[in-house]
C-alpha cells in the first residue's frame, strides 16, 4: 500500500507540477516562483486530497497584488488554515486577509480555472503514478 500523502509532501511536489500553463497569470509566471497564480487550482486540488473548505480573500486592497483580484486557500477538516501557495508572495504575504468560504462549483465555474485545474489534477495523478 502506498504511503498517504502528507501536507508537506504536497507542498514539495507542487512546484514540480505547476507551471505557466496552469497559472492564472502566465505573463508574470516565472520558474523561480512556480506557484505564482496557482491559488485557486491548488486549493481545489488540495480539497480533493485533504477535504475541507475552500476560502477566498480579496486582494483589491493590496496594490502589489490587486491585479490577481483574489486569493484562495484551504480550511482543512481539523480546522487548520493551510495556504499551499503562500510562497508565491515571497516576503510580502498580505496580512489581515479576510477569507470567506466558497463552493467548489463557484471556483470551477470559470472556464479558465476549470481547464487549468483539470491539467494540474492530471499532472498530479501522473506524478503519483510514476513516483510511488
Secondary structure, 3 states (H helix, E strand, C coil): CCCCCCHHHHHHHHHHHCCHHHCCCCCCCECCECCCCCHHHHHHHHHHHHCCEEEEEECCCCCCCHHHCEEEEEECCCCCEECCCHHHHCCCCCCCCCEEEECHHHHCCCHHHHHHHHHHHHHHHHHHHHHC
